[in-house]
């Protein structure tokens, strides 16, 4: 019984560490793409934080949670936020290059274009607002 519990704890800790390492790798990889002027960022305006959303036409959480959250943030922040949306079905090579495994995946980019956070799966309004708030103190 104790052995099984220890194995379960070990596997849980291993999974958390693996997830954090993958996310860190993804941030490093994204920052290399930014410095190489990746085509995904052709509409990115330096000087303004951005949310880069990888989605698909069939992504229900994208339509019901993520996009409304981004629209709300866009209304609140106006010109202080840019939202870049990529259809991973139409542009699978871009999704592969950015290490996107599922939709939705969001990248939080600071004003210089450096990746500050990656969200695998649903990123709701409070999470996005908090992540953007660390970049722009005027987000309230």
Secondary structure as UniProt FT lines:
FT   HELIX           2..35
FT   TURN            36..37
FT   HELIX           39..41
FT   TURN            42..43
FT   TURN            46..47
FT   STRAND          50..55
FT   TURN            57..58
FT   HELIX           60..61
FT   HELIX           62..66
FT   HELIX           67..77
FT   HELIX           78..80
FT   STRAND          82..87
FT   TURN            88..91
FT   HELIX           92..97
FT   TURN            98..99
FT   STRAND          105..109
FT   TURN            111..112
FT   STRAND          115..120
FT   HELIX           125..133
FT   TURN            134..135
FT   TURN            137..138
//
